[in-house]
């Protein structure tokens, strides 16, 4: 049996208004190589980041 683990290591979401950066949300798990909590739901994390930006 082969198991494939897919996880998001990095996301940088930026919002621009009229050419100027208005907000930024970053998720970075590149330094947690042995940590099991890096296996998150990417969809859920992206939604969290976007919600953080539009508050």
ABEGO torsion letter per residue (X at the ends): XBBBBBBBABBBBBBBBGGBBABBBBBBAAABAABAAABBBAAAAAAAAAAAAAX
